[in-house]
Amino acid sequence: MINCPKCPSETLVESNCLGELPLDHCPACGGIWFDKGELEALLGQSQGSVPADFALISPKPSECQCPRCKKTMSRGGLVNPLLLVDKCQDCGGVWLDPRELDLLKKLLGLTGGPSAGQPVARPAPAPALPAAPAPRFRPLPLASIILGSLGLVYQVSTYLGATEQPSFVGFIVLTVICLLLFSYGLVSLLQKVSPGGRR
């Protein structure tokens, strides 16, 4: 059972409210949920051919959650910028408010009812998306930061606490190595936590 994206307390009911295709509709608001492939099947039943791509025009985040996968849907134009619908970008389902289906028929020039053809079976459900892999702990960047920091502290304390002046070349070489270690670790960690970073 799935809940209505517009009336979260209402459960969608499966019925043949539009011809022979079993659809999920809300008895309270009259909206209809189309799983991926159902809208195309309904329009194909009426017209014979439908646009291959049902991508949204100028999509923006919707206030509704997908009743199937519970992710925020996108709201945008379907077939025409005037026909605003809610679509889940993950599972491909489409929510039509009561008047949107009539507008869709007018925009596509559809005539006749959807029950004019053979009964259409419900399409097979879309396969579930694979789970995102858990981020792996990578100790190398953290170890680089720690070793670089310890090396820098050691170098500064050796330089400041020495009774004799240490070798300048040795001091510079060791300091540069410590700075490189610290920088590598810091950059690696920042790349992993930034929104566009690697995982």
C-alpha positions in Angstrom: 0.0 0.0 0.0 1.2 3.5 -0.9 0.1 6.8 0.4 -1.1 9.8 -1.7 1.7 12.3 -2.3 -0.8 15.2 -1.9 -2.9 13.8 1.0 -0.3 11.8 3.1 -3.0 10.3 5.3 -4.8 8.7 2.4 -3.9 5.4 0.9 -4.0 5.1 -2.9 -6.5 2.6 -4.1 -5.9 0.4 -7.2 -8.8 0.5 -9.7 -9.5 0.8 -13.4 -10.5 4.4 -13.1 -9.2 5.1 -16.6 -10.1 2.2 -18.9 -8.7 -1.2 -18.5 -5.3 -0.2 -17.0 -5.2 -0.7 -13.2 -4.0 2.5 -11.7 -3.4 3.9 -8.2 -5.7 6.8 -7.4 -6.5 8.8 -4.3 -10.2 8.7 -3.3 -9.8 12.0 -1.5 -8.2 14.4 -4.0 -8.8 12.3 -7.2 -5.1 12.4 -8.2 -3.6 9.4 -10.1 -0.2 7.7 -9.6 1.4 6.2 -12.7 4.3 3.8 -12.1 7.0 3.9 -14.8 5.5 2.7 -18.1 1.8 3.1 -17.1 1.3 6.6 -18.5 2.9 5.6 -21.7 0.7 2.5 -21.9 -2.4 4.5 -21.3 -1.6 7.1 -23.9 -0.5 4.4 -26.4 -3.8 2.6 -25.9 -5.6 5.8 -26.9 -3.3 7.2 -29.6 -1.3 4.2 -30.8 2.1 6.0 -30.4 3.4 8.3 -27.7 6.4 10.5 -27.3 9.5 8.3 -26.5 10.8 10.7 -23.9 8.7 11.8 -21.0 11.5 14.0 -19.5 10.3 17.0 -17.5 10.7 20.5 -18.9 12.4 22.9 -16.5 12.2 20.6 -13.4 12.3 22.0 -9.9 12.1 20.3 -6.6 8.5 19.4 -5.7 6.9 19.6 -2.3 5.7 16.0 -2.7 7.5 12.8 -1.9 7.3 9.8 -4.2 4.8 7.3 -2.9 7.0 4.4 -4.0 10.6 5.3 -3.0 9.9 8.2 -0.6 12.3 10.6 -2.3 11.5 14.2 -3.2 9.9 14.4 -6.6 10.5 17.1 -9.3 7.8 19.3 -10.7 8.0 20.4 -14.3 6.3 20.5 -17.6 5.5 17.1 -19.2 5.3 17.3 -23.0 4.4 21.0 -22.7 5.6 23.6 -20.2 1.9 24.3 -19.3 1.3 20.8 -18.1 3.0 20.8 -14.7 3.3 17.3 -13.1 5.3 15.7 -10.3 7.7 13.1 -11.4 10.1 10.9 -9.4 13.5 11.0 -11.1 14.6 7.7 -9.4 11.7 5.3 -10.1 10.1 7.2 -13.1 6.7 7.4 -11.6 4.4 10.4 -12.4 1.7 12.0 -10.3 -1.2 13.7 -12.1 -3.6 16.0 -10.2 -7.3 15.5 -11.4 -7.2 18.1 -14.1 -3.7 17.3 -15.4 -4.7 14.1 -17.3 -7.4 16.0 -19.2 -4.9 18.7 -20.1 -2.4 16.1 -21.2 -5.0 14.6 -23.6 -5.8 18.0 -25.1 -2.1 18.9 -25.6 -1.4 15.6 -27.3 -4.6 15.7 -29.4 -5.9 12.5 -28.0 -9.4 11.5 -28.8 -11.6 8.8 -27.5 -11.4 7.0 -24.2 -8.5 4.9 -23.1 -10.7 1.8 -23.0 -11.1 1.8 -26.9 -8.3 -0.8 -27.3 -7.3 -4.1 -25.8 -6.8 -4.3 -22.0 -3.3 -3.3 -21.0 -1.5 -5.2 -18.4 0.4 -3.4 -15.7 4.1 -3.1 -16.6 6.6 -5.0 -14.6 8.0 -2.9 -11.7 11.2 -1.1 -12.4 14.3 -2.8 -10.8 15.4 -1.4 -7.5 18.5 0.9 -7.6 21.6 -0.8 -6.1 22.5 0.4 -2.7 25.3 3.0 -2.6 28.5 1.5 -1.3 29.5 2.5 2.2 32.4 5.0 2.3 35.6 3.2 3.1 37.9 4.4 5.9 41.2 5.4 4.4 43.9 5.9 7.0 46.6 7.2 4.7 45.5 10.8 4.6 45.0 10.9 8.4 48.4 9.3 8.9 50.0 11.9 6.6 48.5 14.7 8.5 49.7 13.3 11.9 53.2 12.4 10.7 53.6 15.8 8.9 52.4 17.7 12.1 54.7 15.7 14.4 57.6 16.2 12.0 57.0 20.0 11.9 56.7 20.2 15.7 60.0 18.1 16.1 61.8 20.4 13.5 60.7 23.6 15.2 61.6 22.3 18.7 64.9 21.0 17.5 65.7 24.4 15.8 64.6 26.5 18.8 66.1 24.3 21.5 69.5 23.5 19.8 72.6 24.9 21.5 74.4 24.5 18.2 72.9 25.6 14.9 71.6 22.5 13.0 72.5 21.9 9.4 70.5 24.3 7.3 70.1 22.0 4.3 69.0 19.0 6.5 66.5 21.3 8.4 65.0 22.6 5.1 64.7 19.2 3.5 63.0 17.6 6.5 60.7 20.6 6.9 59.6 20.4 3.2 59.0 16.7 3.5 56.8 17.3 6.6 54.9 20.1 4.9 54.3 17.9 1.9 53.0 15.0 4.0 50.7 17.3 5.9 49.4 19.0 2.7 48.8 15.7 1.0 46.8 14.4 3.9 44.8 17.6 4.3 43.9 17.8 0.6 43.0 14.1 0.4 40.6 14.4 3.4 39.0 17.6 2.0 38.4 16.0 -1.4 36.5 13.2 0.3 34.2 15.4 2.4 33.5 18.1 -0.2 30.2 17.7 -2.2 32.0 17.1 -5.5 34.9 15.1 -4.0 35.9 11.5 -4.7 34.8 8.6 -2.5 
